[in-house]
Amino acid sequence: MKKPQRQVVWLVTGSQELYGPGPLKQVAANSRVIARSLNGTKGIPMPIEFKSLLTTSEGVRALCLEANQDPECAGLVLWMHTFSPSRMWIGGLSLLRKPFAHLHTQFNRDLPWSEIDMDFMNLNQAAHGDREAGFIHARMRLPRKIIVGHWQDPEVRDRLCSWMRVVRGWHDAQGARFARFGDNMRRVAVTEGNKVSAEVLFGYQVDGYGVGDLVKAVDSVSDSEVDRLCAEYAELYDVAPSLRRGARRHRSLKDAARIELGLRAFLEAGGFKGFTTTFEDLHGLRQLPGLAVQRLMAEGYGFGAEGDWKTCALLRMMKVVGQGLPGGTSFMEDYTYHLHPSGSLVLGAHMLEICESIAAGKPSLEVHPLGIGGKEDPARLVFNAPAGAALNASLVDLGNRFRLIVNEVDVVEPPAPLPKLPVARAVWKCRPDFKTACGAWIRAGGAHHTAFSYSVTAEHLRDFAEIAGIEMLLIDRETRLAEFEKEIRWNEAYYHLAPIGRA
């Protein structure tokens, strides 16, 4: 995967000077123990560093400004070990531009009932110290993650690691660049959007390039590079006999390899983390990029078909969040339905561009006709996605704000073989059921393009929406359409008044 830069989360502990040097020394020591222990958590996505014990307004302000300027600081974990008067946090938190989690815990798990005295009580005051902090966070309307429980509790650690994954994805998006080859697919609405608003809100930029810029990079690829990549294909995939070296369609495979090499070189030279293409702008390319897109997605690049830059950026963020977790993440489209009385299914696919990270087995590499685009038959990987829990996520621009719609699904084996469908695909059941899920999705304005994932969870995406200050609508086992429609109406009022999420 195209990995993000090194990142770290700071653990920051709050107190005050009232307690004197002895207790404050103990508070700092306890904080270091917690940070060291949390760093030993299996699967922790980035290091936690005990940064500071804060006891003054000046200290809080200085730390928040330092966090804003430190390119490695992805976020903060705040903990009020002792009582920290929250007015001293106002100046700093009003300047903080990094996400933070509020960890409501205490150093000791059990109270020493026979030995507890007022010194112990003064030292271990998170029970009301964190409430004081919670008030000022609420008073200032600050987006944050709240995690409650003892720091050695596996659930607490899991939730903290989950949030840290989202922070990693958010940090990766700040200053990210996405290349858009050509424009939006003509006359399509949902894939459009305000790129200026997105840059203000999410921190990434989307830049347009003519397909000729890509063609120049493709044409500069050497034949020896193409031959080496074709040999790699032969080792990784079940290559169709007609595409093998010396066979009648081997040139099609070489063309696909040349496009992949040129596209990768273009993205690396520009520092891009994702890209879009459109089949309506292919002048100078022999075939629509299919295999190249699938393989670049597997490396961690975001992608959106037909100019869909919002899904491209969302997919990149989800790739970063899910890095190291089982399962994969891919561009997806709800393509067609199986509306059988015994149970409705969705067949998800696209023309070519489904990421091999969600393949159930070894993909086959094939070339087949494509009825749109007006180019030569393109190469692509063909496979089924495995059974399991997954989700689809769609980010849409409503004009005055962005909305994230998420539907949890259960992927199933296709009910029958698909010998004539030459694309990668996934078949799923919607939660809670087909009619409710599709009705809610359409009511919310969800797009036909999605970011589909086995590894990213609804909690991950809720944390992302909280950091960004945008609305998230979840369609899951508990969804009831009448209540879902009410939530949409209530949210219209809330986000009209809220000072966040409206770039």
N, C-alpha and C positions, 0 to 999 in steps of 0.2 A: 504494500500500500504506500501511496505517497504520504509520508508521515508528517505530522505537524512538528513545529519546533519544540524544543524542551520547554516544559511548563512545570510550575510548582504552585501549590496552594499554601497560603500562610495561615497558621493558627495564631489567633490574636486573643489575648485574655484581658478582661477588664477588671479593674479594681479601683482603689483610691488611696491617697496618702495617709488617711486617717489611721490605718492599722499599724503603721510603723514598719521598719526595715525587716524585722524577723518574719512576720506573717507574709509579707510580700515576697521575700526570698523563697518561702515554702510554696507560695502560689506559682512562682516561675518554675520551680523544680518540678512540681506536679504537672505543669503544662508540658514540660519537656518529656516527662515519662509518657504522657498520653500521645504526644506526637510520635515518639519512637515506637510505641506499641501499634499505633494506627498504620505506620509505615510497614509493619510486618503483616498486614492483612493480605491474604491471598487475592490476587487480581486487582490490587489498588492501581488505578490508572496513571497516577503521577505522585511524586513525593509530597508529603506534608511537612512543612518546616515551621517550628515554633519561632515566630518572628519577634513578638514583643509583649511585654506586660504594660498595659496603658493605664495611667493614673491621672492624667491631666488633659484638658481640652487641647492644649498645644501639641501634646504627644499624639492624640488621635488625628488631628489635622495633618501633622507631618507624615504619619504613617499612611493615611489615605492618599495623599499626594504622591508619596513614594510608590505605592501600589499602582497608581495610574501610570506612572512613568516607567515602571519595570516591565520590560517586554516578556520576561519569564513568569511573572506573577499572573496566574489565570483567575484567581479568586481568593476569597478569604473565608475562614471559619471563625466566627465570633463566639466567645464563651465568657460569661460573667461568673468566674469562680467565686469571687466575693462580690459584695455590693458595689456596683459602679454607677454613680449618679448619671442618668442618661442625658442630662442637658450638656454634659461635657462632650458627648458624641455628636451633637447636632452639626457643628461646623464641619467636622471631618466627613460624616456620612452624606452631607449635602454636596460634597465635592467628589465622592467616590464614584468611579466609573467602572469598577470591576464587580462582578456578581459576588454575593456572599450567602453563606448558610449560617443560620443561628443554631448552634448545638446546645441543647438544653440538657446538661448532664451534671454530674458531680464526681469528684475524684474517687471517693470511697463508694463502694457499692452498698455495704451494710453499715448501719449506725452501730458504734461501739457502746451499747446501751449502758453498761456498768461504768464506763469511763467518760462519757460525754460531759463536757463542761462548756462554759461560755467561750473559752478560747477556741474550742472546736467549732462551736456554732458560728463564731465570727469568721473563721477561716473557710467554712464550707457553706456559702450562702447562695448558691445558684438557684435554690428554690424561690427566692424572691429577687435575687440579683438579675436573673434572666427575665423575670416578669417586668422589671423596670426597663430593661433593654427592649423587650417586646413591645412595650407601650410606645417608646419613641419611634421604633420601626413602623408601627401602625400609624402613629400620629403624622409621620413624614410620608406615609403612603409608599414605603420602599418595597420593591419586589425582592423577595428572599425565599430561601428554603428553610423550613423549620424541622429539625430532627430531634426527637425526644427519646431519652433512655440512657442507660449506662454505657459508657464508651467501650466497654468490653463485650457488650451484647452483640451477637452476630447480626441481628436485624439492623441495629443502629449502624454498624460498619457497612453492611450491604447498602443501606440507603445513602450513606455518605459517599461510598464509592460510586453509586449510581449517579448522584448529583455531580460528582467530580468528572464523570464521563461527559456530562452535558456541558460543564464548564470548559472542558477541553475542546469540545466542538464549537462552543461560542467563541473561545479565544482564537481558534483556527480561522473563524470567519472574519475576524477583525483585520481589515486590509486585504482580504482575499480578492483575487482577480478571477473572473470568469469570462471566457471568450465566446462570442456569439457569431458563428459563421452564417452570414445571411441574416434575414429578418425573420419575423414571425410567419407562420403558415397563413396564407391569405384568408382573410375574412373570419378567422378564428378569434373568439373573444377571451376565453378563460386563460389562455397562455400569454396574453398581454399583461401589462402592469406598469407601474411607475418605478423605474429603476432609480430615480433620485430618492424617492421616499424609502426604497429598500436600503439604499446605501446609508441614509441617515439613521434608519432604525436598526438594521442588522449588521452594518459595518463592512459589507463587501461591495465590490464594484463590478458592473457588467459592461464590457466594452465590445463594440461591434467590429467585425472584420469581413471584408469581401472574401468570397470563396477563392478568388485568385491568390490571396495571401497564403492560403493553405496549399493550393496547387503548386505554388513556387517551392514550398518546403517539400512537397511530395516528389516533385520532379528532380530535386537535388539528391535524392536517396540513391546510393550506388547499387549496382546489381549484386555485388558480393554481400552487402547488408541484407538484401532481399532473400538471397539464397540461404543465409544463416538463419533468418527468421522462419523460413519455410521448413527448414530442418527441425527447428524447435517445435513448430506445429505438429510435425510428424511424431515427435516424442510425447507430446502432451495430449493429443486428441486422436479419436478414431477418424482418420482422414478418408473421405470417400475415394474409391479407386480412381475415379475420373480426374481427381485433383492431384494425385501423386506425381512425383517427378517423372517426366517423360510421357505422362498421360495427356489426353487430348484437351483437358480443361485446366492444366497446370498453370497456364498463364493467368487465369482468373484468380488463382490463389496468390500468385506473385503480385498481381495488381492490388489485392487486399493487403498483402504484407507491406507493399510500398506505401499505401495510404496510412497504415498503422505507424510505420516508422516516421513518415513526414509529419503526421499529426502529433506524435509524441515529441518530436523535435521542436515543433512550433510551441507546444504547451510548456515544455521545459525552458525554452529560451525566454518566454514571456513570464515565467513564474506563475502560470495559471493553475488553478485547482479544479477546474471543470470547464465544460464547453457545451454548446448546443449546435445542432445542425438542422437543416431542413431539406427535404427531398425536392423542394421547388427551387433550389439554388445549388446546382451541382456542376455548373459549367467548368470544364477542364478536368473533372474527375471521371474515371472510367465507370465507377460503380458507386452506389450509395455506401458510405462507411457503415459497415455492420460489424464485422469481426473486430475491427479496430476499436469500436465503441465498447463492445462487450469486454474486451481484454483491458482497456484502459479503466473502465469502471471497476474491474476486479483489482486493479492496483490502487484504487481509492479515489479516482477522479469522479467528480460529479458530472451528471449528464442530463440533458433534457432534449427530447426530440421536437422537431418543428418549431424551434426557437424558444422553447419553454425554459427560460432562465430561472424562474422561481423554483421549479422542481429540481433543476440542476443544482442550485445552491442548497436546497433542503437535503438532497441526496448526499452531497458532500458532507454536510454537517452530520447526517445520520451515519455515514461511513466512519467518521472520526469517533462518534459516540460508541459505535458498536465494535470498534477495533479490539481484537482479542477475545471477544465473546463468541460462543458457538452460533452457527447460522450465518447467513449473508444478508446483503442489502442490495437492491436493484431498482433501476427505473422500471415502471410497470404501467400497464393500461388495462382497464376493465374493457375487454374486447367484445365478448358475446356471452349469452346466457344459456343455461340448460334449465328450462322451466318445467320440469317434470313434476307431476302431482305428489310424488313421494319425497320430493325435496329439490329445491332450486340450487343451482351451482353457478359460479362465475368462472369463465375461462379468461384468465389474464395472459396477455402476450403483447407483442408489438410487431412492427414489420420485421425487425431484425434485432433490436437493441435491448436484450435482457442479459443481465450480468451473470457470468458463469459462477459467481460466488454462491448462487442459490441452486446450483445443479445437484441433482440427486445422485448422479454417477458421472462417469467419464463422458464428456460431451462428444458428439460427432461433428465433424467439420464438413460442411456441405455447401454446394452452390445450387441455387434454384432461381427460376424467373421471379421478377418482382414487377407487378403490373403498374406501378406508379414510378415516377422519377425520370423515365425515358432514358435510362442508362443500361449498361450491360448487367447481366445476372450477377448479383452480389454474393460474396461468401458470408457464412454465418455459422455460429455454434447452435446445435439443436439438442435440446434436453428437456426432461421433466423436472419440476421442482419437487422436493420431498414433502411428505406429509408432516404436519406439525402446526403449532400456533404461530401466527404472524400478524402483521398489521399493514394497512395502507394509510399513508398520510398525504394530505394535499394542502398546499399553501396557496390561498387565493387573495387577490387584491380587490377589495370592495369599494375602492374609490377614496374613501376617507380613512381606511385602515386595512390591516391584513387579518385574515382569519385562518387558523389551522384546524383542519378537520381530520379526525383519526377514526378508522374503523378496525376493530380487532376481528380477525378471521381465523378459520381453521382450514389449513391446506389439506387436501385429500389426494389420494391417487386418482388419476383420470379413470372414470368408470369403464372405459374401453381404450384400446390402442388408438393412436392418432397417426397412422402411417402416411397420410397425405398432407399433414400440417407441418411444413418445413421450417418451423420457428421454435425457439425456446418458449416454454409456457408453464403456468401454474394454474391449478384448479382449486377453488376454495368455497367453503360455506361461510356466509356472513354471520356475524353475531349482531343481535340476538337471533335474527332470522332474516331471510332475503327481503321480504317486503318492508319490514321496519327499517333495516339498514339502508336499503336503496332510497326509501322515502325520506329518511332523515338526511342522507347524503345530498340528495337533490334539493331538499328544502334549505340546506346550509350553503348551497352553491359550490359543492365540491367538484373538482375538475375530473376529467377522464384520465389524465396523467397523474401518477402517484409515485411516491417513494415507498417501496415495499420491503419489509424487513422481518426476518426471524429473530434478530438479535436486539433490536431497539424496542423498548417497551413504551406503553402509554405514559408511565411515570417519567421516563426520559423526556418525552415530548411535552408533557405538562411543565416540567422544570424549564425546558427551553422557552416555552411560551411565557412563563413567569419572568424569566430574565429579560426577554424581549418586550414584555408588556403588551402582548397581543392575546386575542381571544383564542381559546382552544375548545373545540366541541368534540366530545368522545362518544362514539357509538360502540357499545359493548353489550355484554349479556344483560345488563340492567336497564338498557335504554327502552323507554316507552315513548312513542311518537308524540303523544299529546304533551307530555312534560318536556320533551326535546324542543318542540315548537315554542313553548313558553320560555325556555331558556334562551332561545334565539331572540325573542322579543325583549326580555329583560336585559340581555347583553347589549342590544342596540342602545338602550338608555345609558347603561353603565359606561360603555366605551365612547359615547358621545360626550360624557362629562369627565371621564378619567383623563388625567394629564399625561398619560403614557400611552405608547402604542399607536400614536397618530402622527406619523411622519409625513 
